[in-house]
Each structure stands twice: as C-alpha cells, then as structure tokens.
Amino acid sequence: MTTNYTIKTLPDLEQVAPGRSGCDGCGAVMAARWISKITGQSTIMVNATGCMCVNYGYAGAPLHPYIHSLFENTGSILSGIDAGLRALGKRREVNLVGLAGDGGTVDIGFQSLSGAVERQHRFLYVCYDNEGYMNTGGQRSGATPYGSNTATTPVGSEQQGEGLSLLRRKNMVLVMAAHGIPYAATASIAYPLDFMNKVKKAIEIDGPTYLHVLAPCPTSWGFASEESVKIGKLAVETRFAPLYEVEQGKKIVLDRRRSKGTPIIEYLKAQKRFSHLLKPENQHRVDEIQSQIDESWRYLESLAQE
Amino acid sequence: MAIEFISGCKAAAEAARLANVDVVAAYPITPQTSIVEYLAKDVSNGRLKAEMVLAESEHSAMSACVGASMVGARAFTATASQGLALMHEVLFYAAGLRLPIVSVIVNRSLASPVSIFADFKDSLAQRDTGWLQFYVESCQEILDSVLIAYRVIEDSRVLLPAFVCMEGFVLSHLSEPVDVPDVQTVSKFLPACDPKYPTLDLKDPKIFNVMAFPDTYEEFERDKQISMLNAFEALQEAYQDFEKIFGRKYQDVETYRVEDADIVLATMGAAAGTAMMVVDQLRSLGERVGLVKVRTFRPFPRRQLREILSHARVVGVLDRDLSIGSTGILFQELQSSLYNQPQRPLMQNFIAGLGGRDIHQGTIGAIFQSLKDTLQKGFVEKNLNWPDENREVLSIWGLPVDHDD
C-alpha cells in the first residue's frame, strides 16, 4: 500500500475538460472530477444513464475513453471490458471505472453489478448517490430517504413523503461488502481528500471495489447551490451518511471523528425536501428518523468492534 | 480437415473455437446450453485461449460482449427464446455501436405457454435491431455460417453484429457428419481480429454513445441501413473465398429446381431439407415445383428473390413464425419485395412448425396441393393457412377450424 495523497501531493492534471453542463453545485460532477483526477489518463470509464451521462459525458467532459452504458448494465459492460482487456493482454495498463447514480446502482443496475463483483472482475465502481432519479426530475428511488418529498412521493393531505412504512434505506455498501469483495467504502464530496484517497486505495486493488459517494443535489433536495459541501458535511456529522470502509467483506473501519452525532434535525431543516417534517404534527417522524439513524450507527459500531 | 459426427451445438462451438474468439459471454438456456459447455471445456483444456464471462443473465451476457468488443476483442455468445428477448435492449445498443459480435441463436418459442421447442419467433422478433440474420439447414452450415458471419461483419463496409440461427433440437441436438477444418485453413478465410472500428483506446480517447439530436439521429439509422446492404457484397466475396478454400458453396438465397417451376415454396431453416424431398417426389410425378431457401434474412435479399421468382406463377411461403394479427414474417418480407414487379405471382402463406411441431413431408405435400389448387383457380382463396393445425384441440377449445385470417 502506497502512502496517501495530501493536499500538496495530489496530481495536478485534471481529466475533465471545462464546459460540462450540470446544475450549479452538483455533487456528482465533483465526484466524477475527483475520481479521474486520481485514476488519471489510463482511465476507461463506463457511465450509466443518469445525470452524469447527460451533463458530463455528453458535454464532452472526460478526457479519457468513456462510454455511456445503458441504465442497468454498467456492471456487465465493465465485466466485458475487463475480460476483453485480459484476453488481449492489455489489462494492466488500464484503470477501469464504473460510474452510476443510485437509481443505476441500487435499483435497475443492482443485478449486473452483483454479478460482476461476484465474478471478481477488476474495476472500481462508484455510485454517486443523490438519493433519487434526479436526471428525470427528482422521482423516488430505492435510495431515497424516509420522509422525502419527491416528484413521485409528493407530500399531500394523506401522505407525508417517501416510504413512511419503510424504516431503512438499502445499505448498498454492506450489501456489496457481503459479496466478500476486497474493498467497499462510503465517501462524501464534502471530504475530497478522504474521497480521493479511497479512490486511490480502491484502484490499486486487483479485484472489484465499490465506493458509495453521497452527492448532494441542490436542484432536487432544495438548497442553495453554494451549500453542497455544507450539506454533505452535515450528512456525515449527523451520521445520516457516515464514513466507513469495509475490507474483505468483514473488517469495518468507522470514521467516528467526523460522524460526531449532530442531531438529524440540523440536516433536515437545511433542505426543502424535508420541510414538511418541521411542522409540529410531524415531530414524531423526525424522532423516528433520529431513532433509525441511531440504530444504524449502533449496528455499524457493533460491526466495527469485531 | 476431418469429418466428425457432431451435433448442431457442437458445430457452433467448434466454429467459435476456430474463429479464435477472445471472449465468450453467455447464460444458460435450453437448448443452447451445450454450446457454452463445449467452449468452457475447450478453455479448460487449453484448446481455446479465451475469457469466459459466465454472466448472471442474458442481458448481462450481451452487455459483456459489448464491453469486450468495445476494447477490440472478438466476442461470441449464444442464446435462445426468453434469453434473446431479455437481450433485446442491448441488441440495438450493440448494433448502434457498430460492434461485430456473433450470437448463435438456437431458435425456441417464447412463453406463455412455455415451450422449449423450435420456431423462429425469438430471432425474427429482433429483426429491426440492426443485426444480420442467417438461417441454416444443417450442422455443417452452422459451423460454416459462424465463420462467414465473422468475416463479413468485421469488414469495414459492414460493422454490424450477426445472428446465426438454428432450430432448437431439430438442429441443435441432431448429430450429422460435419467437416471440421483445422485452424490454419480457417485463418486463410478469417484473419485474426483486427478491429476496423473505434474502440475504448487509451492512446486515442473517445466518448461513446452520446446523444444524437433530431438533426443527426436519422442519419445514424441511414448509415446502418447502408452498411447492412453493403453486407451483400461482402457476403458474395466471402462465399467465393469460402468455396475456394473449403469447397462448399453458399448463397443468400438457395434454390432447388426453380428454373422452370410454376409453383415455388419459400422457407427458411431445416424445413428446406424436407421440402427438397417433397419437390423431388412431385417432380417425379411431373409437377413443375421448386423450392427457395432464404439463408440471409437480414439484410433481406429482395433483388435476388425478385429475379429468382420472376417466372413463378404461384409462390407459397412456409413460415415457422407468426406476427400475431398479421401474417407470417417471411411472407410479409417476400410479398412486399415482389409487389412492384410487373408480373407478380399469386402468394399464399402457410404457418407450420410453431412450438416445435414437426414439419413433415405430409404437411409440405398438403401445402403444394393447396398451391396447385390456387394455380388452377387463378386466385388466392385464403391468404393465411394452417396446413397442420390440430383440429381436435381447436374443436375442444371451441375455436373455428376454417377461420379466415
């Protein structure tokens, strides 16, 4: 294992051309830029349908070979590239990266990703999680958190947003770790150095690796575009999206320092998608979210102790 | 070269091995499974140096072929029925990316109800995806067609993927003597894979599958259409070289005793062999009948068929498929090809062999009898005919036996 990057030793070269067409403050664009900053000129990127194929790929942003896959087959396109490069004796020179949103990962792309990691293909797969189908206008996905007001779970007189009977989001990192892959971790665009060092660690491993990056979405979450990093930090601090790494499917390293346990209300009140939860009659829902977060944290801590 | 007694599946696997494919990506489905099993054995024994991607679905198998082909590897897959239907989305994608992938299709019906037996519905339902389609009649033809397919689709004039289709069980599990050439001889016909299309290449970075707006999308389709039609030229060259090297002759449309025939039956696949015997029997009785086998279905050989059928007075089309609500699919293609001819034959469609029902000599004899009646009457009484329908079942179900479709 080589040493981590510091702010002084990060590569100078960017692999992203200016001129991408994403929303101001888009967390996913930051994630994409920082991935290829580390994976460099040897990157071949496979990008699922979603925000990033539109505002990044189509915009001609990547300076490395890039293919927009279909929505659900990023994992299997990666498998084929990995196999093809191996057959041609060209595997070692390539940093193979998959990039997909939460819809393309936890929903429609789940099967092909699961198959690809089970077959032990070598690639880094990064899910930029903006917690919904943001490219199509902010519909609910399997990664949308409890209580969210989305285009397909609108708050109305009878309903108060997403999944009020569903208690927990699909934990994709633990699901991937359960495949026994060498490395799976969460990351956040609010902590770029931590994120980039995780990319570095992952890409050096000869096997499937997975990063789940919380990518705040000003447009659909409802906050000012300059607040993406602030929202990202709050997600980590409140333990809504804690930072942790899982090695070989079992050894869990939890970042307790950054996830200090700020009350979840701080995170909720900063975003319009949760504004209905601030009404007094919804106080019990906020309490429920807090108790889910506490329970998830205790679960992670219990795994980290072993 | 060596004559071996092998099944259709084995012939397909031998062809993929001889084509020295780099990546085999597949998912098991009856009756295709043994193709991939044979290739897995070849890889396991070092007879073929290739990467196997044992995908978790056909959608992923086809996607893995796309990934492999995108970095310049020669990719192969095989599927059938539900598996091919599951690939549907990726078929358009592979054709649009102009990737020369070969998929052997072991034709099988689709659920519901479930059938594991042969008809052409699975591959014909993919006719608009931009893949070349070949339909074969014998185990030898399977092997030869896979080699011809790679040679043609890797040609820079074509660059589109291809199906080689054989009927499930009828050919896939039938053993016949097959001339299996050696690797050196095959390399004279099919050179090593040398991609003539842009790939995911670190030295020449490109972005693939971006959006085409209304000002260009149509031209992308036009481009594929032109390339698909270019395949005729590439196929003719391939057939000539193939005959020189291997001594076997192929054509996009194969004919049998049509030169002076008043009545011609057109079909695809293994039924052609049975039909030839019936033609011989009828000829011995003095009937002027002939047979056309359409080998290349995409691109559809409209011009060749117009020439071949220019003197026929009645043309029957035996379809092992049905476009529900219309007619058989080969019939539609053939009828539309002949429509602008100054002297058109009368045409009748016969649906038979669906879901694996055997197409017997008796069925084909009845078809020729019906065509002869039409010739005598001078008009077509019934466009769509079911020469081998199970009248007992229809009657139990309360369905009309002489329904005018």
Chai-1 contact restraints between the chains, C-beta under 6 A:
chainA,res_idxA,chainB,res_idxB,connection_type,confidence,min_distance_angstrom,max_distance_angstrom,comment,restraint_id
A,S42,B,L202,contact,1.0,0.0,6.0,A-B,restraint_1
A,I44,B,L200,contact,1.0,0.0,6.0,A-B,restraint_2
A,Y58,B,V210,contact,1.0,0.0,6.0,A-B,restraint_3
A,Y58,B,M211,contact,1.0,0.0,6.0,A-B,restraint_4
A,H64,B,P205,contact,1.0,0.0,6.0,A-B,restraint_5
A,P65,B,L200,contact,1.0,0.0,6.0,A-B,restraint_6
A,P65,B,P205,contact,1.0,0.0,6.0,A-B,restraint_7
A,Y66,B,I207,contact,1.0,0.0,6.0,A-B,restraint_8
A,I67,B,F208,contact,1.0,0.0,6.0,A-B,restraint_9
A,I67,B,N209,contact,1.0,0.0,6.0,A-B,restraint_10
A,H68,B,N209,contact,1.0,0.0,6.0,A-B,restraint_11
A,L70,B,Y93,contact,1.0,0.0,6.0,A-B,restraint_12
A,N73,B,S63,contact,1.0,0.0,6.0,A-B,restraint_13
A,S76,B,S60,contact,1.0,0.0,6.0,A-B,restraint_14
A,S76,B,S63,contact,1.0,0.0,6.0,A-B,restraint_15
A,S76,B,A64,contact,1.0,0.0,6.0,A-B,restraint_16
A,I77,B,S63,contact,1.0,0.0,6.0,A-B,restraint_17
A,I77,B,G67,contact,1.0,0.0,6.0,A-B,restraint_18
A,S79,B,V53,contact,1.0,0.0,6.0,A-B,restraint_19
A,S79,B,A64,contact,1.0,0.0,6.0,A-B,restraint_20
A,G80,B,A64,contact,1.0,0.0,6.0,A-B,restraint_21
A,G80,B,V66,contact,1.0,0.0,6.0,A-B,restraint_22
A,G80,B,G67,contact,1.0,0.0,6.0,A-B,restraint_23
A,G80,B,A68,contact,1.0,0.0,6.0,A-B,restraint_24
A,I81,B,G67,contact,1.0,0.0,6.0,A-B,restraint_25
A,I81,B,V71,contact,1.0,0.0,6.0,A-B,restraint_26
A,A83,B,V23,contact,1.0,0.0,6.0,A-B,restraint_27
A,A83,B,E51,contact,1.0,0.0,6.0,A-B,restraint_28
A,A83,B,V53,contact,1.0,0.0,6.0,A-B,restraint_29
A,A83,B,A68,contact,1.0,0.0,6.0,A-B,restraint_30
A,G84,B,V23,contact,1.0,0.0,6.0,A-B,restraint_31
A,G84,B,A68,contact,1.0,0.0,6.0,A-B,restraint_32
A,G84,B,V71,contact,1.0,0.0,6.0,A-B,restraint_33
A,G84,B,A73,contact,1.0,0.0,6.0,A-B,restraint_34
A,L85,B,V71,contact,1.0,0.0,6.0,A-B,restraint_35
A,R86,B,E51,contact,1.0,0.0,6.0,A-B,restraint_36
A,A87,B,D22,contact,1.0,0.0,6.0,A-B,restraint_37
A,A87,B,V23,contact,1.0,0.0,6.0,A-B,restraint_38
A,A87,B,E51,contact,1.0,0.0,6.0,A-B,restraint_39
A,A87,B,A73,contact,1.0,0.0,6.0,A-B,restraint_40
A,L88,B,A73,contact,1.0,0.0,6.0,A-B,restraint_41
A,S112,B,S60,contact,1.0,0.0,6.0,A-B,restraint_42
A,G115,B,E56,contact,1.0,0.0,6.0,A-B,restraint_43
A,G115,B,S60,contact,1.0,0.0,6.0,A-B,restraint_44
